[in-house]
């Protein structure tokens, strides 16, 4: 079965329909025992689109999707594409204050949300949020309970049934210009930024990625749980549409369950961040499964240490590849290939995708010669349109000639392979999630026992980078590490809560009073 031709010229739903027209009965999604075909996703997304259109959702409207890894997320994504609406995938682990900010910023008119997840009752949560979200008119809920809803809240199965057989309004969408999704990522100010990604960018990058790694129709892909991440959306969901592959879903990651699925369903390709592979490696060593069907792994989200890379490739998943992925580039901008020399697969993030150009820049923006360390800038078909409602931030990172300043420090070697060295920006990559120190520092600074604080990422074999807070206490105050972690957990998502809190008499600073983060990181790493 061939890959879709020129998917970058299609909308997301057009790509799905093209695949469903030729392979309607082929399994697209394995979802907790259910086998969902390409034809089923096409039909369900049509019905959902018709029902949403009947409620007034149309081209350009933003609709949040707040779901764990499940088929309903995929149905919602393609339904919104049919209407020319914009999907706003959000992490269901976010707290109420975080969701309130993102829903207001995105101006979402509706949300498709889980009823209950990780102990949180989302109907109760939205009961408190809705009075503060005047634009948000409708909720579509996904869950098992048979509850009574008012005229603004609909159960997923009911609304799909109501749209079955209804026509969908015709809409003109330019795949290269129309935004398909707003994906939130951490910003320099500590507030998340909404990255505008077009249909063509997402599909083009997904297609180039799966072609580069050799994904085909016989593959079954596992490891995609956080569907709100750009890597899950692009190489995950859309990559499987392009290649005709199957995607094995999990509501949330659990290592034992993941390995059981590999064995039971014969997964052949494993996507994941280092955290995932490390956790699975521990489980596999304790209770070995037959993982002989796995032929390839793709690492993204955080750097994998050499020792872990060697162990995973030997004991868990052969043929490990590494992707350099950013939200602002519609996911992958460079990747190692199966035919690459071993040292390149181990120690680089590969070569740029076709059509993607990389420059290495001096601090003043001038080009550096080969093998020089500088900031990586990228130009290509996957680069975002900009940050939604933040023209100043957009102008700061997008040059007049279309290059994106990534904030990452790296080297391009004589063979064209990219070596990532560090990041100019302070964002912490914890287990594939972007965490901005400013959000955590602001929260800790509000505690009455905290005089001063700085948050940095320190190297961690399991997490890639762990969130470490250095705290100077108010004189005479007494507070424990656990108390401060609980304080953060009241308003921040669990992955933003510091993994470590260390108490110092003073923070290392420059003569101008700025925190010396490099020195602080070294200090905390030595103490970890």
C-alpha positions as CSV (number, residue, x, y, z in Angstrom):
1,X,0.0,0.0,0.0
2,X,1.4,3.3,-1.0
3,X,1.8,6.5,1.0
4,X,-0.7,9.3,0.2
5,X,0.7,11.5,-2.6
6,X,1.2,15.2,-1.9
7,X,-0.6,15.2,1.4
8,X,0.6,18.8,2.0
9,X,-2.0,19.9,-0.6
10,X,-4.8,18.4,1.5
11,X,-6.7,19.2,4.6
12,X,-6.6,16.8,7.5
13,X,-10.1,15.4,6.7
14,X,-9.3,15.2,2.9
15,X,-6.3,13.1,3.7
16,X,-8.4,10.8,5.9
17,X,-11.1,10.5,3.3
18,X,-8.5,9.6,0.6
19,X,-7.2,6.8,2.9
20,X,-10.7,5.6,3.8
21,X,-11.7,5.5,0.1
22,X,-9.1,2.9,-0.6
23,X,-8.7,1.2,2.8
24,X,-12.0,1.6,4.6
25,X,-11.8,-1.7,6.4
26,X,-8.2,-1.4,7.5
27,X,-7.7,-0.9,11.2
28,X,-6.6,2.7,12.0
29,X,-6.9,2.7,15.8
30,X,-6.6,0.0,18.5
31,X,-8.5,1.6,21.4
32,X,-8.9,-0.5,24.6
33,X,-10.1,-3.6,22.8
34,X,-11.9,-1.9,20.0
35,X,-10.6,-2.0,16.4
36,X,-11.6,1.3,14.7
37,X,-11.2,1.4,10.9
38,X,-10.3,4.3,8.7
39,X,-13.9,4.0,7.3
40,X,-15.3,4.3,10.8
41,X,-13.3,7.4,11.7
42,X,-14.3,9.0,8.4
43,X,-18.0,8.3,9.0
44,X,-18.0,9.2,12.7
45,X,-16.1,12.5,12.1
46,X,-18.7,13.4,9.4
47,X,-21.6,12.8,11.8
48,X,-19.9,14.8,14.5
49,X,-19.1,17.6,12.1
50,X,-22.7,17.8,11.0
51,X,-23.9,18.0,14.6
52,X,-21.4,20.7,15.5
53,X,-22.3,22.7,12.5
54,X,-25.9,22.5,13.6
55,X,-24.8,24.1,16.8
56,X,-23.2,26.9,14.9
57,X,-19.5,25.8,14.9
58,X,-17.9,26.9,11.6
59,X,-14.8,27.9,9.8
60,X,-12.2,29.6,12.0
61,X,-13.9,28.8,15.3
62,X,-11.7,27.3,18.0
63,X,-12.8,24.1,19.7
64,X,-10.8,22.6,22.6
65,X,-10.2,18.9,22.8
66,X,-9.5,17.9,26.4
67,X,-9.2,14.1,26.2
68,X,-6.7,11.3,27.0
69,X,-5.6,8.8,24.4
70,X,-8.8,7.6,22.9
71,X,-10.6,7.3,19.6
72,X,-12.9,10.2,20.4
73,X,-9.9,12.6,20.2
74,X,-9.2,11.4,16.7
75,X,-12.9,11.7,15.6
76,X,-13.0,15.2,17.0
77,X,-9.8,16.3,15.2
78,X,-11.1,15.2,11.8
79,X,-14.6,16.5,12.5
80,X,-13.2,20.0,13.1
81,X,-11.2,19.8,9.9
82,X,-14.3,19.2,7.9
83,X,-15.8,22.4,9.2
84,X,-12.7,24.5,8.7
85,X,-12.6,24.9,12.5
86,X,-9.5,24.9,14.5
87,X,-8.7,22.2,17.0
88,X,-7.2,23.3,20.4
89,X,-5.8,20.1,22.0
90,X,-5.3,20.6,25.8
91,X,-3.7,18.3,28.4
92,X,-6.4,16.8,30.7
93,X,-3.9,16.9,33.5
94,X,-4.0,20.7,33.6
95,X,-5.5,22.4,36.7
96,X,-8.7,24.5,36.6
97,X,-6.7,27.8,36.6
98,X,-4.6,26.6,33.7
99,X,-7.5,25.5,31.7
100,X,-9.4,28.7,32.4
101,X,-6.5,30.7,31.0
102,X,-6.0,28.6,27.9
103,X,-9.7,28.4,27.1
104,X,-10.0,32.2,27.4
105,X,-6.9,32.9,25.4
106,X,-7.9,30.6,22.6
107,X,-11.5,32.0,22.6
108,X,-12.8,28.5,22.3
109,X,-16.5,28.3,21.4
110,X,-16.9,24.6,22.4
111,X,-14.9,21.9,24.1
112,X,-14.9,18.1,23.7
113,X,-13.9,16.9,27.2
114,X,-13.6,13.7,29.2
115,X,-16.1,13.3,32.0
116,X,-13.6,12.0,34.5
117,X,-9.9,11.6,34.4
118,X,-7.1,11.1,37.0
119,X,-9.6,11.5,39.8
120,X,-11.0,14.8,38.4
121,X,-14.7,15.3,37.7
122,X,-14.6,17.5,34.6
123,X,-18.3,18.3,34.7
124,X,-17.9,19.7,38.1
125,X,-14.7,21.5,37.0
126,X,-16.5,23.1,34.1
127,X,-19.5,24.1,36.3
128,X,-17.0,26.4,38.0
129,X,-15.3,27.5,34.7
130,X,-18.2,28.3,32.5
131,X,-19.3,31.5,34.2
132,X,-15.8,32.9,33.4
133,X,-15.8,31.8,29.8
134,X,-18.4,33.7,27.9
135,X,-17.3,32.5,24.4
136,X,-17.5,28.8,25.4
137,X,-21.1,27.8,24.4
138,X,-21.1,24.0,24.3
139,X,-19.5,21.0,25.9
140,X,-19.4,17.5,24.4
141,X,-18.5,14.9,27.0
142,X,-16.9,11.5,26.7
143,X,-17.5,8.9,29.4
144,X,-19.5,5.9,30.5
145,X,-22.1,7.6,32.7
146,X,-25.6,8.1,31.6
147,X,-26.2,11.5,32.9
148,X,-28.8,14.2,32.3
149,X,-27.4,17.3,30.5
150,X,-28.8,20.7,29.9
151,X,-29.0,22.3,26.4
152,X,-25.3,23.3,26.4
153,X,-23.9,19.9,27.3
154,X,-24.1,16.8,25.1
155,X,-22.8,13.3,25.4
156,X,-20.5,12.2,22.6
157,X,-22.5,9.2,21.4
158,X,-25.7,11.3,21.4
159,X,-24.3,14.2,19.4
160,X,-22.8,11.8,16.9
161,X,-26.1,10.0,16.5
162,X,-27.9,13.4,16.0
163,X,-25.5,14.3,13.1
164,X,-25.7,11.0,11.3
165,X,-27.0,11.5,7.8
166,X,-27.0,15.3,8.1
167,X,-25.2,17.3,5.4
168,X,-22.1,19.2,6.3
169,X,-21.9,22.8,5.1
170,X,-19.5,23.3,2.2
171,X,-16.4,25.2,3.2
172,X,-13.4,26.4,1.2
173,X,-10.1,25.7,3.0
174,X,-6.6,26.4,1.7
175,X,-4.4,23.7,3.3
176,X,-1.4,25.9,3.0
177,X,-3.0,28.9,4.8
178,X,-5.8,27.7,7.0
179,X,-4.9,26.9,10.6
180,X,-5.8,23.3,11.5
181,X,-4.7,23.4,15.2
182,X,-3.5,25.7,18.0
183,X,-1.0,23.9,20.1
184,X,0.2,25.5,23.4
185,X,3.8,25.6,24.4
186,X,5.7,27.4,27.1
187,X,6.6,31.0,26.5
188,X,9.4,33.3,27.6
189,X,7.1,35.2,29.9
190,X,6.0,32.0,31.6
191,X,2.6,32.1,30.0
192,X,1.9,29.4,27.3
193,X,1.9,30.5,23.7
194,X,-0.5,29.1,21.1
195,X,1.3,27.9,18.0
196,X,-0.7,28.2,14.7
197,X,-0.1,25.2,12.5
198,X,-1.7,24.7,9.1
199,X,-3.2,21.6,7.5
200,X,-0.4,21.5,4.9
201,X,2.4,22.0,7.5
202,X,1.1,19.2,9.7
203,X,0.5,16.7,6.9
204,X,3.7,17.6,5.0
205,X,5.9,17.1,8.1
206,X,4.1,13.9,9.1
207,X,4.6,12.5,5.6
208,X,8.3,13.4,5.4
209,X,8.9,11.9,8.9
210,X,7.2,8.5,8.2
211,X,9.0,8.3,4.8
212,X,12.3,9.0,6.4
213,X,12.0,6.3,9.1
214,X,10.4,3.8,6.7
215,X,6.9,3.5,8.2
216,X,4.5,1.4,6.1
217,X,1.0,0.0,6.0
218,X,1.9,-3.2,7.8
219,X,3.2,-1.3,10.8
220,X,1.5,-1.0,14.2
221,X,2.7,2.0,16.1
222,X,2.6,2.2,19.9
223,X,3.8,4.8,22.4
224,X,1.5,7.7,21.6
225,X,-0.5,8.6,24.7
226,X,-0.5,12.4,25.0
227,X,-2.5,13.2,21.8
228,X,-2.4,16.9,22.6
229,X,1.4,16.9,21.8
230,X,2.5,17.9,18.3
231,X,4.5,14.6,17.9
232,X,1.3,12.6,18.6
233,X,-0.7,14.7,16.3
234,X,1.8,14.7,13.4
235,X,4.0,11.6,13.1
236,X,1.4,9.7,15.3
237,X,-2.1,10.2,14.0
238,X,-1.4,11.9,10.7
239,X,1.6,9.8,10.0
240,X,-0.6,6.7,10.2
241,X,-3.1,8.2,7.8
242,X,-0.4,9.0,5.3
243,X,1.2,5.5,5.5
244,X,-1.9,3.5,6.1
245,X,-0.5,2.2,9.4
246,X,-2.3,1.4,12.7
247,X,-2.0,3.3,15.9
248,X,-2.3,1.6,19.3
249,X,-3.8,4.0,21.9
250,X,-3.5,4.1,25.7
251,X,-5.6,6.6,27.8
252,X,-2.4,7.3,29.7
253,X,1.0,5.7,29.8
254,X,1.5,2.6,32.0
255,X,4.6,0.6,31.3
256,X,3.3,-2.9,32.0
257,X,0.1,-2.3,30.0
258,X,2.2,-0.9,27.1
259,X,4.4,-4.0,26.9
260,X,1.3,-6.2,27.2
261,X,-0.1,-4.4,24.1
262,X,3.1,-4.8,22.2
263,X,3.0,-8.5,22.8
264,X,-0.8,-9.0,22.3
265,X,-1.2,-6.8,19.2
266,X,2.2,-7.3,17.6
267,X,3.4,-3.7,17.6
268,X,6.2,-3.1,15.2
269,X,7.2,0.6,15.8
270,X,7.6,2.3,19.1
271,X,7.4,6.1,19.5
272,X,8.3,7.6,22.9
273,X,10.3,9.9,25.1
274,X,13.2,8.6,27.1
275,X,11.0,8.3,30.2
276,X,8.7,5.8,28.5
277,X,11.5,3.6,27.3
278,X,13.3,3.7,30.7
279,X,10.1,2.7,32.5
280,X,9.4,-0.1,30.1
281,X,13.0,-1.4,30.3
282,X,12.7,-1.8,34.1
283,X,9.4,-3.7,33.6
284,X,10.8,-5.9,30.9
285,X,13.8,-6.9,33.1
286,X,11.5,-7.9,35.9
287,X,8.9,-9.7,33.8
288,X,10.0,-10.3,30.2
289,X,7.5,-10.2,27.4
290,X,7.9,-11.4,23.8
291,X,8.7,-8.2,22.0
292,X,10.0,-9.8,18.9
293,X,7.6,-7.9,16.6
294,X,9.3,-4.5,17.4
295,X,11.6,-3.5,14.6
296,X,12.1,0.2,15.1
297,X,11.9,2.9,17.8
298,X,11.7,6.7,17.5
299,X,12.8,8.9,20.4
300,X,11.6,12.4,20.7
301,X,10.9,15.0,23.4
302,X,14.2,14.9,25.3
303,X,17.7,13.7,24.8
304,X,18.4,10.0,25.6
305,X,21.6,9.3,27.6
306,X,24.0,6.9,25.9
307,X,23.8,4.2,28.5
308,X,20.0,4.1,28.2
309,X,20.1,4.2,24.4
310,X,22.4,1.1,24.4
311,X,20.2,-0.8,26.9
312,X,16.9,0.0,25.2
313,X,18.2,-1.0,21.8
314,X,19.7,-4.3,23.1
315,X,16.8,-5.3,25.4
316,X,13.6,-3.6,24.3
317,X,13.4,-2.1,20.9
318,X,16.1,-2.5,18.1
319,X,16.8,0.1,15.5
320,X,16.4,3.2,17.7
321,X,16.2,6.5,15.8
322,X,16.1,10.1,17.2
323,X,13.9,13.0,16.1
324,X,14.5,16.7,16.7
325,X,10.9,18.0,17.2
326,X,9.4,21.3,18.0
327,X,5.9,22.5,18.3
328,X,6.8,25.5,16.2
329,X,7.9,23.3,13.3
330,X,4.8,21.0,13.2
331,X,6.9,18.4,15.1
332,X,10.0,16.9,13.4
333,X,12.5,19.1,11.6
334,X,15.4,16.6,11.7
335,X,15.6,12.8,12.2
336,X,18.1,10.0,12.0
337,X,17.4,7.3,9.4
338,X,17.6,3.5,9.6
339,X,20.5,3.5,7.2
340,X,22.6,6.0,9.2
341,X,25.9,5.0,10.7
342,X,25.6,3.8,14.3
343,X,27.5,6.8,15.8
344,X,25.2,9.2,14.0
345,X,22.1,7.4,15.3
346,X,23.5,7.5,18.9
347,X,25.0,10.9,19.1
348,X,23.0,13.2,16.8
349,X,19.4,14.1,16.0
350,X,19.9,13.4,12.4
351,X,19.6,15.4,9.2
352,X,16.9,17.9,8.2
353,X,13.7,16.6,6.6
354,X,13.5,17.2,2.8
355,X,12.7,20.9,2.1
356,X,13.9,22.0,5.5
357,X,17.0,24.2,5.9
358,X,19.0,24.7,9.0
359,X,21.5,27.5,9.8
360,X,23.7,27.9,12.8
361,X,23.8,31.6,14.0
362,X,26.1,33.7,16.1
363,X,24.5,35.8,18.8
364,X,24.3,38.8,16.4
365,X,22.4,36.7,13.8
366,X,25.3,36.1,11.4
367,X,25.9,32.7,10.0
368,X,28.6,30.5,11.6
369,X,30.9,28.1,9.6
370,X,30.5,24.4,9.6
371,X,31.1,22.6,13.0
372,X,30.6,25.8,14.9
373,X,28.4,26.1,18.0
374,X,25.5,28.5,17.8
375,X,21.8,29.0,17.8
376,X,19.9,26.7,15.4
377,X,17.5,28.5,13.0
378,X,15.2,26.5,10.7
379,X,13.2,27.3,7.6
380,X,10.8,24.8,6.0
381,X,7.3,23.8,5.2
382,X,6.5,22.9,8.8
383,X,7.3,26.3,10.4
384,X,4.4,27.8,12.2
385,X,2.4,30.7,10.9
386,X,2.9,32.4,14.2
387,X,1.8,32.6,17.8
388,X,-2.0,33.3,18.1
389,X,-2.7,36.8,19.4
390,X,0.9,37.4,20.2
391,X,2.5,39.3,17.2
392,X,5.4,40.6,19.4
393,X,6.4,37.0,20.3
394,X,6.0,36.0,16.7
395,X,8.3,38.7,15.5
396,X,10.9,37.8,18.1
397,X,11.4,34.3,16.7
398,X,10.4,34.5,13.0
399,X,12.9,36.4,10.8
400,X,11.9,38.4,7.8
401,X,13.2,35.7,5.5
402,X,11.2,33.0,7.2
403,X,13.7,31.4,9.5
404,X,12.5,30.3,13.0
405,X,15.0,31.0,15.8
406,X,14.7,27.9,17.9
407,X,16.6,29.0,21.0
408,X,18.5,25.7,20.8
409,X,22.2,25.6,20.7
410,X,23.8,23.1,18.4
411,X,26.3,22.1,15.7
412,X,25.9,20.9,12.1
413,X,28.7,18.6,11.3
414,X,30.5,18.1,8.0
415,X,28.0,15.3,7.0
416,X,25.0,17.5,7.7
417,X,24.0,15.9,11.0
418,X,22.6,18.1,13.8
419,X,24.2,17.8,17.3
420,X,22.1,19.4,20.0
421,X,24.2,20.9,22.8
422,X,21.8,22.8,24.9
423,X,19.2,25.6,24.8
424,X,19.6,29.3,24.9
425,X,16.1,29.6,26.4
426,X,15.4,28.3,29.9
427,X,12.5,25.9,29.1
428,X,12.9,22.5,30.8
429,X,12.2,19.4,28.8
430,X,10.7,17.1,31.4
431,X,9.7,13.7,30.0
432,X,8.7,15.3,26.7
433,X,6.7,18.2,28.2
434,X,7.9,21.8,28.1
435,X,8.0,23.4,31.6
436,X,8.8,27.0,32.0
437,X,10.6,28.0,35.2
438,X,8.8,31.3,35.4
439,X,5.4,29.6,36.1
440,X,6.9,27.6,39.0
441,X,9.0,30.5,40.4
442,X,5.9,32.7,40.4
443,X,3.9,30.1,42.4
444,X,6.7,29.4,44.9
445,X,7.3,33.2,45.4
446,X,3.7,33.5,46.6
447,X,4.5,31.2,49.6
448,X,5.0,33.2,52.8
449,X,8.1,31.2,53.8
450,X,9.9,31.8,50.5
451,X,12.3,34.8,50.2
452,X,13.8,34.0,46.8
453,X,13.7,31.1,44.3
454,X,15.0,29.9,41.0
455,X,14.0,26.9,39.0
456,X,16.3,25.0,36.6
457,X,16.4,21.7,34.8
458,X,19.0,19.1,35.9
459,X,20.0,16.0,33.9
460,X,18.0,12.9,34.8
461,X,18.2,9.5,33.2
462,X,14.5,8.8,33.7
463,X,13.0,12.2,32.9
464,X,15.6,13.7,30.5
465,X,15.5,16.8,32.7
466,X,14.1,17.0,36.2
467,X,12.5,20.2,37.6
468,X,14.7,21.4,40.5
469,X,13.9,24.5,42.6
470,X,16.4,26.3,44.7
471,X,14.7,28.2,47.5
472,X,16.0,30.8,49.9
473,X,13.7,30.9,53.0
474,X,12.4,33.9,54.8
475,X,14.5,34.4,57.9
476,X,12.9,32.4,60.8
477,X,10.4,30.7,58.6
478,X,10.2,26.9,58.5
479,X,8.9,25.0,55.5
480,X,9.6,21.5,54.1
481,X,10.3,20.3,50.6
482,X,7.0,18.4,50.6
483,X,5.0,21.4,51.7
484,X,6.3,23.5,48.8
485,X,5.7,20.7,46.3
486,X,2.1,20.5,47.6
487,X,1.8,24.2,47.3
488,X,2.8,24.1,43.7
489,X,0.4,21.2,43.0
490,X,-2.6,23.3,44.0
491,X,-2.4,25.4,40.9
492,X,0.1,23.7,38.6
493,X,-0.1,20.5,36.5
494,X,1.7,17.5,38.1
495,X,4.6,17.6,35.6
496,X,5.3,21.2,36.6
497,X,5.6,20.5,40.3
498,X,9.3,20.5,41.2
499,X,10.9,17.0,41.4
500,X,13.4,18.4,43.9
501,X,13.5,21.4,46.2
502,X,16.8,22.4,47.7
503,X,17.3,25.1,50.3
504,X,20.1,27.6,49.9
505,X,21.4,30.5,51.9
506,X,21.6,32.6,48.8
507,X,21.2,32.1,45.0
508,X,24.3,32.6,42.8
509,X,24.0,35.9,41.0
510,X,26.0,38.2,38.7
511,X,27.1,41.7,39.7
512,X,23.9,43.0,38.2
513,X,21.9,40.8,40.4
514,X,20.9,38.3,37.7
515,X,20.8,34.6,38.6
516,X,23.7,32.6,37.3
517,X,21.6,29.7,36.1
518,X,24.5,27.7,34.7
519,X,26.3,27.8,38.1
520,X,23.0,27.0,39.9
521,X,22.4,24.0,37.6
522,X,25.9,22.6,38.3
523,X,25.4,23.1,42.0
524,X,22.0,21.3,42.0
525,X,23.3,18.5,39.8
526,X,26.2,17.9,42.1
527,X,23.8,17.7,45.0
528,X,21.3,15.4,43.3
